[in-house]
Amino acid sequence: MLVNRVISRSINRNIVRNYTAPLRDMKFLINEVYDFPSHYQNLKTTGGENATPDLVDAILDEGAKFASTVLAPIAVAGDQHGCKYVDKNTVTTPPGFKEAYDLYCQGGWQGLSYPEKYDGQNLPSSMSIFLSDMVATANSSWGMYPGLSKGAINTIYAHGSEALKEKYLKRLISGEWTGTMCLTEPHCGSDLGLVNTKATDNGDGTYKINGTKIFISCGEHDMTDNIIHCVLARLPGAPAGTKGISLFAVPKRHVADDGTVGELNGVNIGRIENKMGCHGSSTCEINFEDAEGVLIGTENKGMNHMFTFINTSRLGTAIQGMAAAELSLQHCLPYAKERVSMRALSGTKNPDKPADYIINHPGVRKLLMYQKAIAEGARSMIYECALLADKMIEATENGDTKGAEACDDRLGFLTPILKGFLTESGILAAQAGIQTWGGHGFIKENFQEQVLRDVRIAALWEGTTQIQGLDLLGRKILLNKLKPINDHCAEQRKKLWNIITSSDGDTRSRALGLYWKVIKWQLNTYRLAKGALNDRESVGVAAVDYLMYSGYITLACHYVYMEAAANKALSSGKMEQEPAFYKSKIMMSEYVYNELLPHTLHHEKCMFTPTKSIMQMDNNDFSFDYT
């Protein structure tokens, strides 16, 4: 079988990495916390009627099988072998990557949530998020190739002309071609107003693109014959800054009007980067040399259009943070149950052993529980956004502009929290995994250090954590005159109040504590807004701490919502899982409330660090030994 060939080609010294899809946890969220079956019944236009419970279960089961038997076994080879630069038009991927991609395309996975008009399977977009949960955990580097293609598909579908859609979408959706986003240049990263890549009108509906882009993930590879690059460039006479940037679709190879693929198109690879992690994903410098491109959308609206791609990637990056925590826990838990060291402080736990299993020690338990808390809490946060995305797409397709904008606003508020908080937390979870293994975690053959190396980039690309904090506090909240935080906190208070009035005991106490925490979140935002009126630098000082503060409150709220669902299942007797599963959810909510929510106290204090304390030192005084 092809699956066996994929695995056998990829294994270096028979080293493979195991992965088990957390289907119990996923189905708990899908069925009992968010009630996706009822939600799908309301998606009349975008394939909700196709997403029957039986079909959803079948897709989850098959996706789990693909992730665990095809993707996970080639993850180590992807790291060890990496991508290889051959020449300016040729980069090879690690052994097994292309075969796995062929299987992925044969299974129709790329088209899972796209319209039948373009040969998709017409299922809700949330279904592709559930799949990405498993793919990213099993093999995050491989998952970037189809993941970036989804961003290109979404961007062309949302902003491209009908002719462009007809020309490109079917082949992107089938997986025959892949896509990338080309933003960064050698002299500019997050500040895209400095983009210098030039676009010149050829007078026939095409444009000549010239310039250099760097850090282009999956910019060249051997898995498909053609790659569609979404490129930011500037037309002659365009306004300065981001208001003068346009977006272009630039194929690796020319594509004729009838779809015939022709000669190379002046898209040349200068180099691939030697990176800390994600070795299975090619990160390229691309030189566009008289490359032919087609305008996507409207001239000088490129940044607006590209945010469709960027937001797709930011949610994908949040998934990578969750995936790191999940994978780290899956590596650590068996080890903690088998490794013996010292006796437990409360007395011997394993008398038949020379020492007790390390899972019995509170310090190790804290490390494991942190990883579990981030993995399962992040999954809940992401699935909530998946549900909102379904609603937004449904409203858009139905011409309900007001409804689509409302969902888009909610997603716009939540996305920087997910992207910033979950990637930072995923990094901490991977570090906790290394700590669980002790010295063995530092050894490559135990795989744990690869989790940290691979996820470290997640807090950098698609906007650093600092950028996410500024986006949340400055762009989303302050520029919109506090409406997003007011709306969000009102919604959280409503949800928490429902739990307060319908629960008792510890669940009610935690919901009540969070109710007041949400009020304080809103009041602290007002206080920051007031300070920013006379001190704009204070927004930059507060941004990251405000984002992390928001993240911890959001995480704790999600655990109380899961706790309420678990209590409902236990009290009703209508349990999809065994009682121990639901009781563990309640225990984890208690842990998050008592152990992680207090982190807000630190971030709350640091949000209000005086600007003077940060900005008063002269640039030349940071060192008196070197410049």
N, C-alpha and C positions, 0 to 999 in steps of 0.2 A: 504493500500500500504506500501511497505517496506520503502519508503521515509518518510512517516508519523511516522512509528515505530522508525526510526532513530532519528527523531526530538523529539518525545515524550519521548524517553528514555534519551535524553541528557539534557533536559531543567531542570535547577535548579531554582525553584521558577519562572518558566515561563520567565526566562531571556534568550533572544536570541540576537544575533548580526546580523544586516542586512548588506547585500552587494549587490550592483548592478554592474554588469559587465559594464565597460565603452566601450560598443561596438561601439559607434560613433567615439570615439577617436582611437580605435584599427583599425577600418575599414578605417579611414582617412589615417593612416600610411600604412596599407596594400595595399590600392588601389591607393592612390593619391600621397603619398610621395615616396614610394619604388616600386610601381607598381609590386607587387608580382604576379598578374596574368600573366604578360609578362615573368617575371622571371621563373615562373613554366613551361612555355612552353619550356624553354631551358633545363629543367632537364629531359632528355630523359631516363636516366637509373634509377633514384632514385624516381620515382613516380610522377614527375611533371605533367604528362598528367592526372593523377587521381585527381589532386587538381583543379578541375574546380571552377569557381566563385560560382556556386550554392552550390557545396559541401563544399567549405570553409565557406560560410555563414551558412550552416546548422550545421557544426561542431562548429562554434563560438556560434551559438544560443543554441545548446544543451549543450556545455561546460558551457555557462553562466547560464543555468538553473540548471545544476548539482552543480555548485559552489554556487549559491545563495540559492537553496532550500535544498541541502543536506549538504554541507560543512560549510557554514556560521552559520547555527543554532547550530552546535555542537562545535563551537570554544570556547564559554564561558565555557561550561562543560569541555572541554579539559583542559582549564586553571585551573578551580576550582577543578576538580577531579584528574587530572594528571594520570601518570602511576604508577602502584603499583608493587613492588618486592614481589613475592610469594616464590620462591625458586631459586636455581641456574640455573634452566632451564625453569622458568616460570615468565613472566612479563605480566601484564594485561594493556591494553590501556583504555582510558576513554570511558564512555558509548557512543555508536553510532559510534565509530571509525571503528570497524570491519564491521558493516553493511554498512557503507559508502564505505569502501574498497571493499566489495563484489559487490556493485553496480558499482563501478569504473571498476572492472574487467569484470563484465557482459557486460558493455558497450564497452569493447575493447579499453579503453582509453590508457592503458599502451603500447599497441602495435601500437599506431597510426602511428609512424614514423619508424617502423622497417620492414625489408624485409619479403615478403610473405613466403620465404623459411623457416622462423622460426615462421610462423603463425602471422606475423605482417600485418598491413594494407597498407604498402608500400606507405606512403605519405611522403612528404619532412619533414626534421627534424624541420623546422621552425614552422610547425603546432603544434608540441608538445610544442614549446616555447610560442605560443599564448595561449595554454591551461594552461601552467604553470603560465602565467600572472594572470589568473583568480583564479586558485587553490591557489596560494601563498597568494593572497590578502584575499580570503575568509577564509582560515584556514591554516596558514603557518606551524603549527606543524604537522597537518595531512599530508600536502603535502610533508613533508620530507621523508615519507616512500616510496612512488613511485619515488620520486626524486632521492634518493640514489640508488634505484634499477636501474634507467637509467644509472647511472655512472658505476655500475657493468656490465650491459649489454654492454655498449659502450667499456669497457675495455676488456671484454672477446671476444667480436666481433672483436676488432682491433688486439689483441695480442694472443688470445688463439688458441690452436690446433683445427683442425676440429673435433676431438673426443670430446674435451671439449665443443665446441659450440653445438654439437649435444646433448650432455648430459644435458646442463644447459639452453641454450638460450630460447627454446620454453616455458619452465615453468617460466622463469623470465619475458619473454615478455608477457605471458598471465596474469601475476600477481599472479600465483599460488604460486610462491616463491618470496621473496624479497632479496635484496642485501645490503651490507654495505662496507665501507672502514675502514680498521684497520691500522692506522699509529702510532698514539701517544702512548707513553709509560710513566710510572710514572716519569722517569728521563729525558725525551726528548719530546719536542713539535715540534717546527718548524725545529729544527736541527735534521733531520732524519738520519743523518750519525751516530748518537749515538744508533740507534736501536739495541736491544739485543736479541729479540725473535729469537729462534733457529729453524732451519729446518734440519732434518736428513733424508737422502735418505733411503727408505725402500727396494730399489732394485727391486721394481715391478712397477715403474712408479708413486708411491705415496711417500709422505714425512710425517714425524712425526713433528708436530709443537708444540713447547713449549714456553710459554712466556705470559706476561700480557700486554694487551692494554687497554687504558683508553679513556674516552670521545668519545665512539663509539656511534654515533647517530643511533637510531633505531636498536640497537644491539640485542635486544630480545623483542618479542611482541607476541600477541595472534591472529594476523590477518592472518598469514599463518603458515603452518606446518613446513616449512623449510626456512632457511636463508643461503644465500651464502656470506661468508665473504671474501673480497679481503684483504689479510694479507701480510704486509711487514715482511720478516724474513731473517736471515742470515745463509747461508750454512757453514759447517766446512771449514776452510781454505780460506774463501772469503776475498778479499781485505778490508782494513779498510775503513770507511766512506761510502758515498752513492754509491761508485763504487762496493761495495760488498753486496748490498741488492737485494734480489729476491722477486718475487711476487707469491702468492699462492692463489688458490681458496679452501676455507675450509668450507664445509657445516656444519650446525648445526647437521643434521642427515646424516648418511652414505647414499650414493646413489650408488646402484649397476650399473654395466654396462648396464643392461637392463632398467635402470631408476627407479627401485624399491627403495622406501625410507625405510631405515632400522633403526637401533638403534641410540641413541645419540652418538655424535662423540667427546666427551671430550671438548666441547665448553661450558664453565661454567661461569655464571654471578656472579661476586663477589658482585656487588652493582649497584644501579642506583643513579645518582647524584640528589641532591636537589638543583634546579637551580633557578635563577632569573626569567626566563621566559621559553617559549617553553615547558610548562609542559606536553603537549600532546605527545611529542616525548621523547622516553626513551633514556637517555644518560647513557651508560653502561660501567662498568669495566668488561672486558672479560678475563678470564684465559683459555688459550689454554693448555690443559694437555694431551699430546700424541694424539692430534687431527690429523686426517688424512687429508692431503691436496694434491692438484695437482698443479704443476708448471704452471703459466701463462706466456707464452713467453719464454724468454731466461734467463738462470742463470745469476745473477749479473746485470741484466738490469731492475730490479724491479722498480727503481725510474723513469726511462724513461717510462715504461709501465703505472705506476700509474699516471703519469701526464695526461693521457687520462681521468681518473676518476677525478683527481683534477681540471682540466679545466672545466669539466662538472659541478662540484660542485661550482666552482667559478662563472660561469655564473648563476647558480641557486641561489647563494647567492646575486649576483647583482640584480636578480629579487626580492629577499626578501627586498632589500633596496627600490626598486621602489614600491613594494606592501605596505610597511609601509606608504609611502607618500600618496598613493592612498587611503588606508583604513583610515588614519588619516583625510584626507580631507572629505571623505564620512561621518565620524563621526561629523566633525566640522561644515560643511556648513549648515546643517539644524539648528543646535544650534545657529549659528551666525545670521541666518535669523529670529529667533524667540525670542532670548534673548534681552531684552531691558535694556539699561543702559545709563544714561546721554543723553544730546542732542548733535547732531553733531556740530562741530566747525563752519561749514558754515551755520548753521541754521536748524530749525526743519525739519525733514524728515518724521516723522510719527506722525502727529498732533493728531490722534485719540488714541495715546498711551501715557502713562505717561512719557515715555522716548523713544529714538530712538533705532532701532535694532542695535546691536553692529557691524554688517557688514558695517554700515555707517561710522565707525571710521577708520581713516587711519592706526592706529596701528594694529587693528584687520585685516584689509585688507592685510597688509603686511604679517601677519602670514598665512592667507589663500592663498595668491598668491605664497608664498614660497612653500607651500605644493603642490599646483597645478603645479608649475613650475618643481619641482623635479619629481612628478608622471608622467607627460606627456613628459618631456624631457628625463627622464630615459627610458621610454617606446620606444622612438625613437632610443636611443642609443642601446638598447637591440635588437630591431628589425633589425637594421643595421647588428648587429653581427649574428642574425639568418639567414639573407640572405647570409652572407659570409660563414656560416657553411654549408648551402645548397650547395653552390658552391664547397666547399672543399670536401664534401662527394661525390658529383657527379664526381669531378675530380679523387678522389681516386678510386671509383668504375670503372671508365673508364681507369684506369692505367695511367692517366696523372699526373705523379709525380711532374713535374715542376709546373703545375697549382695548385695542392693540396698544395705544399709547399708555394706558393705565398699567398694563402688564409690563411694557417696556420700561416704564418708570420704576416699577418695583424691582425688575431685574437689574436696572441700572444702579439702584441703591445697593442691592445685595451682592452684585458681582465683585466689586473691590474687596468686600469683606471676605468672600469666599477665596478669591485669588490671593489676597495678601495673608489673611490669617491662616488659611489651610495649608499654604505652601510653607510658611514659617513653622507651623505646628508639625507638618510632615517631616521637616528637617529635624526638629527636636525629637520626634518619634524614632527616626532612624538613628539618631545619636543615642537615644535610650536603648535601642536594640543592641548597639555595640557595647554599651555599658552592661547590659544583661549578660552578654557573652564573656565579658571581661577581656583578658588578653587575646582570647581566641577570636573575638570580634574584629581584631585588627588584622587578622590573617585573611588574605584574599580567598583561599580555598573554602572558607566557611560562608562566603557570599554576603555576609552582613554589611561589610564596608561598601560593597557595590550599591546597596540601597541608598546609602548616604551620598555617594558620589553622583548617582544618577538623579537624585531629587534636588541636589543643591542648586541647580540651574533654575528650578521652578520659581524661586523667589526673585529671579533676575529678569528672565525673559517675559515678554508681554507687559513690560512695565515693572520696575523694581517695587519692593514693598513701600519704599518712600513715595513712589509715584502713585501707588494704589491708595495710600493714606491721603495724599493731596487730592486725588480724584474724589474720594469719599467725602472728606470734610470740606474741601474748597469748592470743587466743581459741582458735586451732586447736592450738597446740603446748603452751603452758604450762598452760592450763586442762585439757588432756587428758593432763597429766603426761608429756609428751614422747613419747607413743606415735606420733603422726603422723610426727615426724622420724625416730624409730627405724625405723618400718616403711618409710618412703620411702628412707632411706639404705641399708637392708638390700637393698631391691629394686635400687637403682642399683649397689651393689657386686656383686650377682649378675650383672647384665647386663654390667658392665664386666669381671668376672672371666672370663666366657665369651669376651669378645673378647681378653682378655689371653692366654688359653690356646689360642686358635684362630688368632691372628694373629702377625705378626712385624714387624720394622722399625719405621717411624714410627707406624703404627697401634697397635702394641702399646705403644710408649713413651707415646703420648698416653693410651691407656686406663689404663695404670698410673699416670700422673700424676694422672688424674682419680679413680682409685680412692682414692689418698691424700687428694685434695682433698675427696672425699665424707666420708671419715673425719674430717677436720678440721672440716668443716661440722657434723657431729654433735657433735663435742667442743666447738666454739665455742657451740653451742646449749646444751649442759650448763653451760658457763661463764656464759652469760647468765642461765640459769634460777637458778643459784646466787646471782648478784648481785641478782636480782629479789626474793629472799627478804627482803632487808633494805633494798632500795631500789626501790620500785615505779616511780618516775620513770625508772629506767634502761631500762625496757622502751620507753617513749616516745622516749628518746634513741637507742636502737638500732634502732627499728622499720624506718625507711626504708632504712637502710644494710643491715640484715639481709635485707630483701626484695630489694634489688638484688644483694647478694652471692649470695643463693640463685638469683636469676635468671641471673646469669652462669655459675654452675656448671651449672645446668640446661641453658642454651643450649649450652655446650661438650659436655655429655654427649650431647645430641641430635645434634650434629655428628659425634661419634665413632660413634654408632649409624648415622648415614647413611653415614659413611665405611666402616663394616664391610659395609653392604649394597652399596656401590659396589664394594668389593674382591671380594665374592662374585660379583657380576655379571661383573666383568672376568676373574676366574680361571676361571669356569665356561664362559664363552663364550656363555651364554644371556642376551644383553643385549636389553632392550626399547628402550634408547636407544643412540646411537652412543658409542664409547669415550670421546670427549672429554667427554661429559656426566658420566660417572662419574669421570673424572680431575679434573674441576672440583670435584666434591664433596669429593674427597680434599684438593685444594688449599685449599678453603674451610675444611675442618676444621683444617688446619694454621694458617691465618690466625686463626681464632677462638681456637685454643689459645695462639698466641703473642702475639696483639694484644689480644684482648678478655678472655680469662680473667684476665690480670694485674690487671684492674680490681678483682678481689676483694681484692687486697692493700690498696687504699685503703679499701674498704668494711669490711673486717675491722678495720682500725685504728680507723675512726670508730665502729664498733659499740660500742667500749669507751671512747669519750670519757667522762671522768668527768662525772657528773650535775652536779656543782658548776660545771663550766665552762660549762654551758648555763643553769642555773637561778639562779645566785647574783645576777645583776644585778637591782636593783629595777625594777619596771615603769616608774617615773617617770624612770629614768636612761637610757632608750633615746635620748632626745634632750633637749638643754638649750636648743634653739632653738624647739621647737614641742611641743604636747601630742599 
